[in-house]
Amino acid sequence: QVQLVESGGGLVQAGGSLRLSCVASGRSFSSATMGWYRQALGRQREVVASVSSGGRTNYADSVKGRFTISRDNAKNTVYLQMNSLKPEDTAVYYCAEIVSGGTIWGQGTQVTVSS
């Protein structure tokens, strides 16, 4: 059973940076599309960024130019580098592994950006 464990969240001032990490157990990591999602209080969960097994990346318009997703298959880890953070980036951030049968979610990590 695949498990995803996120880390790296916290409190940061606007304009600051954070790097989120997600370590995946299981053998499927290198062949899976990985994603970062976020859910702000009272809002629906939304995709932030994704990276395919081949390294192709996609970003939500709201984070383009500020966030970078990357993966290290040797470490079964996906990262989200977040720069120029804004208060509206405040949310719980979830790591996800997209597989043919659905999506596997991590437990989430809180990111709070103060103005």
Sequence and secondary structure as in RCSB ss.txt:
>XXXX:A:sequence
QVQLVESGGGLVQAGGSLRLSCVASGRSFSSATMGWYRQALGRQREVVASVSSGGRTNYADSVKGRFTISRDNAK
NTVYLQMNSLKPEDTAVYYCAEIVSGGTIWGQGTQVTVSS
>XXXX:A:secstr
   EEEE  EEEETT  EEEEEEE SS GGGSEEEEEEE TTS  EEEEEE TT  EEE TTTTTTEEEEEEGGG
TEEEEEE S  GGG EEEEEEEEETTEEEE   EEEEEE 
